[in-house]
Amino acid sequence: HFEEICEIMQAYDVAYSLGDGLRPGSIADANDQAQFAELKVQGDLTRRAWDFDVQVMNEGPGHVPMHMVAENMQKQIEWCGEAPFYTLGPLVTDIAPGYDHMASAIGAAMIGWYGTAMLCYVTPKEHLGLPNREDVREGVVAYKMAAHAADLAKGHPGAQVRDNAMSQARFEFRWRDQFHLALDPEKAYEYHDATLPAEGAKLAHFCSMCGPKFCSMEITQQIRKTYGTDSKNNNREPLDHPDQNRTPEQRQAAEQGMQQKSREFLEGGAEIYS
């Protein structure tokens, strides 16, 4: 009755989510005949649905070790006509009960890089029990990280902007900016406060890892203050930096605009979020 269902789906503009009941439940079953036979069936159903102008996405695994992840994406693209693929992880090892959000985020980052359209998050309580609110939060954070890592690897425009902002804030010891740029600001605050709870520590040029005498970034800043910078090497623009295509006048105008915005930011209380 698949065609009859397609007619209903078409009439109400509903998309199919084709599940995979034979997905591997352990890495021992990864990429076996049953899993891939079902994937071929998904491909057949996908094309039949497309004949009715019904949209389709395909569900994928599951439990797949790292060296077998790419094959899942390659075969789905080939057999399912590049329909959107979404995966539960996959988990790359079975020995991490209580940490399956991490085990699966590794596979999620990989398969996201290879081309998966959507990632279905996993909580720390996977295989152990029904997750609570905090479990869900931990799983979502892990998967936002995996998705962002995949976007970076694929070279998505703008994906690295946040990373660059974090690196700049870290080098300049703008602790609150670092916290707000983090995927999980609350945990970043909590960890920093655990060893340096004083308010003044949010302005300090060190953390409790290396202390005030051995922070590489503080040492670098002191060297620059003492000896200056090497303009030939230290101030090089990235190869894809937009300044490469600007005239000197445009660069000067852009710099003045940035300085003006910096002044407005400081005058407004220097807070990222109100």
N, C-alpha and C positions, 0 to 999 in steps of 0.2 A: 504493500500500500504506500510505498515511498512517494510515487508520483502524486497520489491523492493528497498526501501531506504537503508536498511541494506546492500544490495549488492553493492550499489554505495559507501556507507561509507567504506565498506571493501576494495573495489578496490582502493580507494584513501587514505586508512589508516587514516580516520577521526573519531574522537571520538564524541559520542553523549553527549549533555548537556540537560538532560530532565528537563524542567521547570515545575513549579507547579503553574498553573493559579488559583487554588483554595486555595492558601496559605492564612492564616488569615491576614486580613487587620487591625485588632484591636485585643487586647487581649481578648475581649469578644468572638471572634471566634476561639480562640486557641484550637487546638486539637479536633475540631469538626468532625462530620461524613464525611463531604465533604472533608476536608483536608486529613484525614487518608484514605478515599476511593481512593483518587487520588494517595496517596503514594503507595497503593497496586498496582495500575495500573502502576506506575513507576517501581515497582519491577517486574511485568510481562514483561514490555517492556525491562527492563534491561536484563532479562534472554533470551528473544528472540534475542536481539542484540548479546549477548554472543555466541549464537548458530552460529553466523556468524563471530565470533572472532572480534567483534567490541567493542571497549572500551566505557564505559559509566560512567558518573557522574550524580548524582541526586541533584536537587535543593531543598532546604528546606526553612522554614519560616524565617522571617516574624515577627509577633507580638506574643510573648509567655511570660507569666509571669514566674518568676524564678522557682516556684515549679512545672512547667509543662515542663521545658526545657528537662530534662533527658529523659522523655518518647519519645520525638521526635527522639532522637538518638537511643534509644533502639529499637523502631519500625522500623526505617530505616535500622538498621543492620539486623534485623530479616527478614523484607519483601523484602529488596533489595540486600540480599546476600553480605553485607559488601562492596558494591560499594562505591566509594568516594562520600561523602556528602558535599555539600557546602551550606552555609546559609547566608542570609542577616540579620545579627545580630545573634539572634533575639532581637528585642526591648522588654524590660521587662516591660515597662510602656508606656502609650500613652499621658502622660501629660507634655512632655518635648519638645515641638516645639522650635527650636533654639538650642537645646542640644541633639538632637536625636543621634548624634555620641556617646555621653556618655551613653544614655539609651540603645543603641544597643551594645556598647562595653562590657557592663556588661554581656548581654546574650551571646555575642560572646566568651568571656573568658570562660563562663560556658560550652557551647556546644563544644568549642574547647578542653576543658579538657575531656569531655565525649567521644570525638572521631571524631569530624568533620574534614574533610581533608582540607577544604579551607574556608576562611572567606571573604565574600563580604562586603567591607566597606560601611559605611553610613556617609554622611556629616551633618554638623549642619543645613543645609538648607533643609534637607529631609522634605517632606510634605508642604514646604513653597515656594519653587521656584527652579529654575535651579541654581546649585552651580557654583561658580566662582573658580578661582585658589586657593585662600586662603581657601575656604570651603573644597576643595579636600584635601589640605594639612592637615587641622585639622582632617579630617576623617581618613586619612591614618595614622597619628601619633596615633590616638586613637586605631586603629585596629592593628598596630604593637605592641602596649602595650598589647592589649588583647591576641594576638597570643603568645607573649612572656610569659605572665602570664599562659596561657594554657600549654606551653612547660614546664614551671617550675613545674606545678602541675602534669604533666605526667612523670616527672623525665627524660626528654630527656637529653642524655649525652651532657655536655657542656652548658646547658641552664643557669646554675647558675654562670658560670664563670664571666659574665659581671656584675651581681649583686654583687658578691664578690669583684670585682675590684672597683665598685662604693663605696661599704661600706668601703673598705680600704682607698680609696682616701678621703672619707668624714671624716674618723677618723683622717687622717693625714693632713687635711686642704689643700689638693692639689686641689684648686678650678678649675683650668683650666682642670685638668684631669676629674673632675666631670662633667664639661660642655661637654667635648668631649665624655664622656661615655654615656651621656644622649640621649634618643631617639630624643629629639629636642634641640640640643645645642644652637640654636639661642634664644629660649625662656628662657633657663636657664641663659644664659648671660644677657638677657634683665631684668629678674626679679632681679638678683643679683645687676646689675648696678642701678636699680631703687632706691635703698636705700644706696648702698655703691659703688658709681661710681669711686672713686679714684683708681688709679693703685695699690697702696699699699694694698688695701682691698683684692686683689687676693692672698695675702700672709698672711692675718690676720687669727688668730686662733679663729674666731667667725664670726657670721653673725648678721644681724639686728633683728633676732627673739629673741635671748636670750642675745645678747650683750657680751662684754668681760668678765663679772663677773659671768655669770650664764650658760655658755656653758658646758654641761655635758661632752663632749669629751675633752675639754681643761682641765676641772677639773680632769678628769681621768688621763690625761697625767701628770699633775702637781703632783698628788698623786704618780704615778709611779716613777717620777723623785726623789721625796722625800723619799719614802719608799721602792722602788723597786717593783718587781712583784712576785706573788706567782707562782713559776714554776710548782707546782703540778696542778694548776687549770687554770692559765691564758694562758699557752702555750700548752694546749692539742690540738692534731690534731683531725680534724673531723674523724668520724668512717671510712669514705671511702677515707681518704687521702692516696695518693700513697706512702708517706714516711713510712707508716706502714710496707711496704714490702721491704724497702731499708736497706742495711747494713750501719753501721756507716761511712764507707769509701765512699759509694755512696752518703750519705747525705752531707758529707763534700764537695765532688766534686760538687754536685748540688748547695750548698750554695756559693761556690767559683765562679761558673758559673754565678749565679744570681748577685753576687756583681760586676763581670766583666761587665755584661750587664748594670747594673745600672750606672757604671762609664762611659761606652760608651754613654749611654743616656744623662747623664749630660754634657759630653764633646761635644756632638752634639747639644747642645742648649736646651735640655729638652723639646722638642716639640713633641707631638704625631703625628701631621700631618704637612707635609711640604707644 
